[in-house]
């Protein structure tokens, strides 16, 4: 975890397969979208996906430990450019990569959603504390 990055481990279950033994491309896309979205959330930003472009480099197998990463590439004010990868955890081979654009949520809408999802401020506080703790220790974990 860091201020402009989110990382998670994921092992796909058989119920998420498309073709036999392979993770469905829609699930791969959702993983990338979530990782990139969490990268902006770590900045305290509420946003929505405006565009996502996924490149499937190799089939993504089910049952293998995967590493999913999302990062902020560039903050352009209202638009936030992101990138993400799904890679095999054991050798780091990138199986899918994405570029995304997120729209920063208007402040009025953000406040409405914060009221609906009570505890959002607490979530931001916990994420910020975890990021600061990892920055002080020099060790990066995962979200």
Number of C-alpha atoms within 10 A of each C-alpha: 23 23 19 19 26 25 23 16 15 17 15 20 14 15 9 16 18 14 11 10 16 17 22 20 18 12 14 22 22 11 20 27 28 16 26 33 26 25 27 26 20 24 17 17 17 21 20 16 16 13 12 17 14 18 12 17 12 11 14 23 21 21 14 14 15 25 20 26 27 29 24 24 17 13 14 10 8 11 17 21 20 25 24 29 28 29 21 21 16 10 8 11 15 18 18 22 21 20 21 23 24 23 18 20 15 11 10 9 10 15 13 10 13 14 11 10 10 10 11 14 13 10 14 16 14 13 20 19 12 19 23 15 14 15 14 9 9 9 11 14 13 13 18
